[in-house]
Amino acid sequence: MKTLYIVRHAKSSWTYKGIEDIDRPLKKRGIKDAHLMSKFLSKKIEKPDVFVTSSANRALHTAIIFCEKFSFPHANLQIKRQLYSFSDGYLEKTIKALDDGFNSAFIFSHDHGINTFVNEFGNKPIAHVPTCGVIALQFQEKHWKNIKKGKTVLIESPKNNK
């Protein structure tokens, strides 16, 4: 069985003028929400085998906070530039390319790619994954490349944990 935790990056700041979208930082609220959600999940689930994040600052910062709460080495955090762009299904491609030695994975990514993926591969319709929202899907597969429709086993958001 494979278990996938998909995390939408925490709330980012739009206050800085002149920086590229990929460089936008987290807001204070985003940092608080990432600590809240990672603390909640670290008490609820076992430490995943791998953490993979978009290279965008807001996703990377969210992932680092989760790594700290799960005592996952920062040096083992996989950073994927392609998770920043969803024009050709890179979220699905990234997940299906995971090493089969990993039975559980955290993926930190962005809005529209996550919504599309969890509705295509999960069994519960989700209208919108909020910032720092976490969706867990389980697949009865030995190989990530073979995942199809799975079971949605967790839907959590900061709003539900405050």
Disulfide bonds with the S-S distance in Angstrom:
none
